[in-house]
């Protein structure tokens, strides 16, 4: 019975040991790598940016089409206005020519009127003298005609001559009066026509000025549209180049996502070393402490330890380099390396005492983030362990 009791205790102890080993193994097994979450987020953001750029490009091209249509419409208006301007200019030239002709006609009419008035005055003076002479010399003339006449018929002929001469004078005088009136009326008519032409000229000049203003305004609008179209086309070209770059970014992110998914699956199924199997080189502590300073210098102590743990977790994983130097300087893994901040921190020994303490804990195998091998600032859709300003996954 005693033997059996000892054996039972031994078996129970052995089972407990196995359970403990299995539990330790489960704890040491790496959690799934969640790098794909970040890259997926970046990929979605890149696609959204490309969509926005494409929408902006479509809108810009639509605006260009509308502006070209408006420009064409304005060009048609400008052609019409130029035709109107040509017509108005021709009208003005014709009016000026007519005004010149009217001025010549008025000048000629005034000359004719002056001549008619002179002739009328001369005729009037001559007739007045003859009438005066006949009146004053009436008895003498009658006596002369009686004495000079050889017969009565001759006397009558001379008397008829005198009457005919008087009638002729009156007729001519009346004709000159009528001629003067006609010329005066003609002058008045010409002056009225001149006033109308000048009034029409003023209206045409106003129309010319108006059309000139519209031509200038329309030409300015066309020029502005041309400049706007040029700017929009330049913007469209820039957007097309931007979309090409974004498409390239998407392509690279898709390739990165595929690689990270591969590494994630590989890390989940890879073997991990125990911390006791790692041989740290001289300078690893200094290097790790300064990286912790660059990545988490302003974070709480737990955040500093977590950054150190991520580096050591990568050293333990067979997916990543097996040295601290190899992990930290692996291409495109830690931003302070690419930016030069780590080199500056190393040169100036920036790491604080808490950074060294965090490095020491991580190098002893302690991790407050399990087997996480990534960390970053939080983004929507990314889950993990959040410490300070970082999420670890």
C-alpha positions as CSV (number, residue, x, y, z in Angstrom):
1,X,0.0,0.0,0.0
2,X,2.8,2.3,0.8
3,X,4.5,1.5,-2.5
4,X,1.3,2.2,-4.4
5,X,0.9,5.5,-2.6
6,X,4.4,6.5,-3.6
7,X,3.7,5.5,-7.1
8,X,0.5,7.4,-7.2
9,X,2.2,10.5,-6.0
10,X,5.0,10.0,-8.5
11,X,2.5,9.7,-11.4
12,X,0.5,12.7,-10.1
13,X,3.8,14.7,-9.9
14,X,4.8,13.6,-13.4
15,X,1.4,14.7,-14.8
16,X,1.7,18.1,-13.1
17,X,5.2,18.5,-14.6
18,X,3.9,17.7,-18.0
19,X,1.1,20.1,-17.7
20,X,3.5,22.8,-16.5
21,X,5.8,22.2,-19.5
22,X,2.9,22.3,-21.9
23,X,1.7,25.6,-20.3
24,X,5.2,27.1,-20.6
25,X,5.4,25.9,-24.3
26,X,2.0,27.5,-25.0
27,X,3.2,30.8,-23.4
28,X,6.4,30.7,-25.4
29,X,4.7,30.0,-28.7
30,X,4.6,33.2,-30.8
31,X,1.3,34.9,-31.3
32,X,0.1,35.5,-34.9
33,X,2.1,38.4,-36.4
34,X,-0.3,41.3,-37.0
35,X,1.8,43.4,-39.4
36,X,-0.8,42.8,-42.0
37,X,-3.3,45.0,-40.1
38,X,-1.1,48.0,-40.4
39,X,-0.3,47.4,-44.1
40,X,-4.0,46.7,-44.8
41,X,-4.8,50.1,-43.2
42,X,-2.1,51.8,-45.2
43,X,-3.4,50.0,-48.4
44,X,-7.0,51.2,-47.7
45,X,-5.8,54.7,-47.1
46,X,-3.7,54.6,-50.3
47,X,-6.8,53.4,-52.2
48,X,-9.0,56.1,-50.7
49,X,-6.4,58.8,-51.6
50,X,-6.3,57.5,-55.1
51,X,-10.1,57.5,-55.3
52,X,-10.1,61.1,-54.1
53,X,-7.4,62.1,-56.6
54,X,-9.4,60.3,-59.4
55,X,-12.6,62.2,-58.4
56,X,-10.6,65.5,-58.3
57,X,-9.2,64.6,-61.7
58,X,-12.6,63.8,-63.1
59,X,-14.0,67.1,-61.7
60,X,-11.1,69.0,-63.2
61,X,-11.5,67.5,-66.6
62,X,-15.3,68.2,-66.4
63,X,-14.4,71.8,-65.5
64,X,-12.0,72.0,-68.4
65,X,-14.7,70.8,-70.8
66,X,-17.2,73.3,-69.4
67,X,-14.6,76.1,-69.6
68,X,-13.8,75.2,-73.2
69,X,-17.5,75.2,-74.1
70,X,-17.9,78.6,-72.5
71,X,-14.8,79.8,-74.2
72,X,-16.1,78.6,-77.6
73,X,-19.4,80.4,-76.8
74,X,-17.6,83.6,-76.0
75,X,-15.5,83.3,-79.1
76,X,-18.7,83.1,-81.1
77,X,-20.0,86.2,-79.3
78,X,-16.7,87.9,-80.0
79,X,-17.0,87.1,-83.7
80,X,-20.5,88.5,-83.8
81,X,-19.4,91.6,-81.9
82,X,-16.5,92.1,-84.3
83,X,-18.9,91.8,-87.2
84,X,-21.2,94.4,-85.5
85,X,-18.2,96.6,-84.9
86,X,-17.2,96.4,-88.6
87,X,-20.7,97.2,-89.6
88,X,-20.9,100.2,-87.3
89,X,-17.4,101.4,-88.5
90,X,-18.6,101.1,-92.1
91,X,-21.8,103.0,-91.2
92,X,-19.7,105.7,-89.6
93,X,-17.4,105.9,-92.6
94,X,-20.5,106.2,-94.9
95,X,-22.1,108.8,-92.6
96,X,-18.9,110.8,-92.6
97,X,-18.8,110.7,-96.4
98,X,-22.5,111.7,-96.5
99,X,-21.8,114.6,-94.1
100,X,-18.9,115.7,-96.3
101,X,-21.2,115.6,-99.4
102,X,-23.9,117.5,-97.5
103,X,-21.3,120.1,-96.4
104,X,-20.3,120.5,-100.0
105,X,-23.9,120.8,-101.1
106,X,-24.7,123.3,-98.4
107,X,-21.6,125.3,-99.4
108,X,-22.6,125.2,-103.0
109,X,-26.2,126.1,-102.1
110,X,-25.0,129.0,-100.0
111,X,-22.9,130.2,-103.0
112,X,-25.9,129.9,-105.3
113,X,-28.0,131.7,-102.7
114,X,-25.5,134.5,-102.4
115,X,-25.4,134.8,-106.2
116,X,-29.2,134.7,-106.5
117,X,-29.5,137.4,-103.9
118,X,-26.9,139.5,-105.7
119,X,-28.7,139.0,-109.0
120,X,-32.0,139.7,-107.4
121,X,-30.6,142.9,-105.9
122,X,-29.1,143.9,-109.2
123,X,-32.3,143.2,-111.1
124,X,-34.3,145.0,-108.5
125,X,-32.0,148.0,-108.7
126,X,-32.1,148.1,-112.5
127,X,-35.8,147.7,-112.6
128,X,-36.2,150.4,-110.0
129,X,-34.0,152.8,-112.1
130,X,-36.1,152.1,-115.2
131,X,-39.3,152.6,-113.4
132,X,-38.0,155.8,-111.9
133,X,-36.8,157.0,-115.2
134,X,-40.1,156.3,-116.9
135,X,-41.9,158.0,-114.1
136,X,-39.7,161.1,-114.1
137,X,-39.4,161.3,-117.9
138,X,-42.8,160.1,-118.8
139,X,-43.9,163.4,-120.7
140,X,-40.6,163.6,-122.5
141,X,-40.7,160.0,-123.5
142,X,-44.3,160.3,-124.8
143,X,-43.4,163.5,-126.7
144,X,-40.2,161.8,-128.1
145,X,-42.2,158.8,-129.1
146,X,-44.8,161.0,-130.8
147,X,-42.3,163.2,-132.6
148,X,-40.1,160.3,-133.5
149,X,-42.8,158.0,-134.7
150,X,-43.4,158.2,-138.5
151,X,-46.8,156.7,-138.1
152,X,-49.3,155.9,-135.4
153,X,-48.5,152.3,-135.7
154,X,-44.9,153.1,-135.0
155,X,-45.9,155.0,-131.9
156,X,-48.0,152.1,-130.7
157,X,-45.0,149.7,-131.3
158,X,-42.7,151.9,-129.2
159,X,-45.3,152.0,-126.5
160,X,-45.7,148.3,-126.6
161,X,-41.9,148.0,-126.3
162,X,-41.9,150.0,-123.1
163,X,-44.7,148.0,-121.6
164,X,-43.0,144.7,-122.6
165,X,-39.8,145.9,-121.0
166,X,-41.6,146.7,-117.8
167,X,-43.4,143.4,-117.8
168,X,-40.1,141.6,-118.5
169,X,-38.5,143.4,-115.5
170,X,-41.3,142.4,-113.3
171,X,-41.2,138.8,-114.5
172,X,-37.5,138.5,-114.0
173,X,-37.7,140.1,-110.6
174,X,-40.4,137.6,-109.6
175,X,-38.3,134.7,-110.9
176,X,-35.3,135.8,-108.9
177,X,-37.5,136.1,-105.8
178,X,-38.8,132.6,-106.4
179,X,-35.3,131.3,-107.1
180,X,-34.0,132.8,-103.8
181,X,-36.9,131.2,-101.9
182,X,-36.2,127.8,-103.5
183,X,-32.5,128.1,-102.7
184,X,-33.4,129.1,-99.1
185,X,-35.7,126.1,-98.8
186,X,-33.0,123.9,-100.2
187,X,-30.5,125.3,-97.7
188,X,-32.9,124.7,-94.9
189,X,-33.6,121.1,-96.1
190,X,-29.9,120.4,-96.4
191,X,-29.2,121.8,-92.9
192,X,-32.0,119.6,-91.5
193,X,-30.5,116.6,-93.3
194,X,-27.1,117.6,-91.9
195,X,-28.6,117.7,-88.4
196,X,-30.1,114.2,-88.9
197,X,-26.8,112.9,-90.2
198,X,-24.9,114.3,-87.2
199,X,-27.5,112.9,-84.8
200,X,-27.2,109.5,-86.5
201,X,-23.4,109.9,-86.4
202,X,-23.5,110.5,-82.6
203,X,-25.7,107.4,-82.1
204,X,-23.3,105.3,-84.3
205,X,-20.3,106.6,-82.3
206,X,-22.1,105.6,-79.1
207,X,-22.8,102.2,-80.6
208,X,-19.2,101.8,-81.7
209,X,-18.1,102.7,-78.2
210,X,-20.5,100.2,-76.7
211,X,-19.5,97.4,-79.0
212,X,-15.8,98.2,-78.5
213,X,-16.4,97.8,-74.7
214,X,-18.1,94.5,-75.2
215,X,-15.3,93.3,-77.5
216,X,-12.8,94.3,-74.9
217,X,-14.8,92.7,-72.1
218,X,-15.4,89.5,-74.1
219,X,-11.7,89.3,-75.2
220,X,-10.7,89.7,-71.5
221,X,-13.1,86.9,-70.5
222,X,-11.7,84.6,-73.2
223,X,-8.2,85.3,-72.1
224,X,-9.2,84.6,-68.5
225,X,-10.8,81.3,-69.6
226,X,-7.7,80.4,-71.5
227,X,-5.6,81.0,-68.4
228,X,-8.0,79.1,-66.2
229,X,-8.0,76.2,-68.7
230,X,-4.2,76.2,-68.8
231,X,-4.1,76.1,-65.0
232,X,-6.7,73.3,-64.9
233,X,-4.9,71.3,-67.6
234,X,-1.6,71.7,-65.6
235,X,-3.5,70.6,-62.5
236,X,-5.0,67.6,-64.4
237,X,-1.5,66.6,-65.5
238,X,-0.3,66.9,-61.9
239,X,-3.2,64.8,-60.7
240,X,-2.5,62.2,-63.3
241,X,1.1,62.0,-62.2
242,X,-0.1,61.9,-58.6
243,X,-2.5,59.0,-59.4
244,X,0.3,57.1,-61.1
245,X,2.4,57.6,-58.0
246,X,-0.5,56.5,-55.8
247,X,-1.1,53.4,-58.0
248,X,2.6,52.6,-57.6
249,X,2.2,53.0,-53.8
250,X,-0.8,50.7,-53.8
251,X,1.2,48.2,-55.9
252,X,4.1,48.4,-53.4
253,X,1.7,48.2,-50.4
254,X,0.0,45.2,-52.0
255,X,3.4,43.5,-52.4
256,X,4.3,44.5,-48.9
257,X,1.1,43.1,-47.6
258,X,1.7,39.9,-49.3
259,X,5.2,39.7,-47.9
260,X,4.0,40.5,-44.4
261,X,1.3,37.9,-44.6
262,X,3.9,35.4,-45.6
263,X,6.1,36.5,-42.8
264,X,3.2,36.5,-40.4
265,X,2.3,32.9,-41.3
266,X,6.0,32.0,-41.2
267,X,6.5,33.6,-37.8
268,X,3.4,31.9,-36.4
269,X,4.8,28.5,-37.4
270,X,8.5,29.1,-36.8
271,X,10.7,28.0,-34.0
272,X,11.7,30.3,-31.2
273,X,14.9,30.2,-29.2
274,X,15.0,30.6,-25.5
275,X,16.7,33.7,-24.1
276,X,19.4,31.5,-22.6
277,X,20.5,30.5,-26.1
278,X,21.2,34.1,-27.1
279,X,24.8,35.5,-26.8
280,X,24.7,39.3,-26.7
281,X,27.6,41.1,-28.2
282,X,29.5,44.0,-26.6
283,X,27.5,47.2,-27.4
284,X,24.1,45.5,-27.8
285,X,23.0,47.1,-24.5
286,X,24.1,50.5,-25.6
287,X,22.5,50.1,-29.0
288,X,19.2,48.8,-27.6
289,X,19.0,51.5,-24.9
290,X,19.4,54.2,-27.5
291,X,16.8,52.7,-29.8
292,X,14.4,52.6,-26.9
293,X,15.2,56.3,-26.3
294,X,14.4,57.1,-29.9
295,X,11.2,55.1,-30.1
296,X,9.9,55.5,-26.5
297,X,11.9,58.2,-24.8
298,X,8.8,60.1,-23.9
299,X,6.7,57.0,-23.1
300,X,6.2,55.5,-19.6
301,X,8.6,53.0,-18.4
302,X,6.3,50.1,-19.4
303,X,6.4,51.5,-22.9
304,X,10.2,51.5,-23.0
305,X,10.3,47.9,-21.8
306,X,7.7,46.9,-24.5
307,X,9.9,48.4,-27.3
308,X,12.9,46.5,-25.9
309,X,10.8,43.3,-25.8
310,X,9.8,43.6,-29.4
311,X,13.5,43.8,-30.5
312,X,14.4,40.8,-28.3
313,X,11.3,38.8,-29.6
314,X,12.6,39.3,-33.1
315,X,16.1,38.0,-32.0
316,X,14.4,34.9,-30.6
317,X,12.3,34.3,-33.7
318,X,13.8,32.4,-36.6
319,X,12.0,34.7,-39.1
320,X,14.3,37.7,-38.2
321,X,18.0,38.2,-37.8
322,X,19.4,36.5,-34.7
323,X,21.4,39.4,-33.3
324,X,20.3,42.8,-31.8
325,X,22.4,44.6,-34.4
326,X,20.8,42.6,-37.3
327,X,17.3,43.2,-36.0
328,X,17.7,46.9,-35.4
329,X,19.4,47.6,-38.7
330,X,17.2,45.3,-40.8
331,X,16.1,47.3,-43.8
332,X,13.0,49.5,-43.3
333,X,12.1,48.2,-39.9
334,X,12.8,51.0,-37.4
335,X,12.2,54.6,-38.5
336,X,15.0,56.2,-36.3
337,X,17.5,54.2,-38.3
338,X,16.4,55.6,-41.6
339,X,15.9,59.1,-40.3
340,X,19.4,59.3,-38.7
341,X,18.0,59.9,-35.2
342,X,19.5,56.7,-33.9
343,X,22.9,57.5,-35.2
344,X,22.7,60.9,-33.5
345,X,21.5,59.4,-30.2
346,X,24.4,56.9,-30.4
347,X,26.9,59.6,-31.1
348,X,25.7,61.7,-28.2
349,X,24.7,58.9,-25.8
350,X,21.1,60.1,-25.4
351,X,19.8,57.0,-23.6
352,X,18.5,57.7,-20.1
353,X,18.9,55.4,-17.0
354,X,15.3,54.2,-17.5
355,X,16.1,53.3,-21.1
356,X,19.1,51.2,-19.9
357,X,17.0,49.6,-17.2
358,X,14.3,48.7,-19.8
359,X,17.0,47.2,-22.1
360,X,18.4,45.1,-19.3
361,X,14.9,43.7,-18.5
362,X,14.3,42.9,-22.2
363,X,17.7,41.2,-22.6
364,X,16.9,39.0,-19.6
365,X,13.9,37.7,-21.5
366,X,11.2,39.7,-19.8
367,X,8.3,40.8,-22.0
368,X,5.2,42.7,-21.0
369,X,3.7,42.3,-24.6
370,X,4.0,38.6,-25.0
371,X,5.7,37.6,-28.3
372,X,4.7,40.8,-30.2
373,X,7.2,41.7,-32.9
374,X,5.6,44.9,-34.1
375,X,4.5,48.2,-32.7
376,X,3.3,51.6,-34.0
377,X,1.0,54.5,-33.2
378,X,-2.6,53.4,-33.0
379,X,-4.7,53.4,-36.2
380,X,-8.4,52.4,-36.7
381,X,-8.8,48.7,-37.2
382,X,-5.6,47.7,-35.5
383,X,-5.9,45.6,-32.3
384,X,-3.2,44.7,-29.9
385,X,-1.7,45.7,-26.5
386,X,-1.8,49.5,-26.1
387,X,0.9,51.0,-23.8
388,X,1.2,54.8,-23.8
389,X,1.2,56.1,-27.4
390,X,1.9,52.7,-29.0
391,X,0.0,49.6,-29.9
392,X,2.0,46.4,-29.8
393,X,1.0,43.4,-31.9
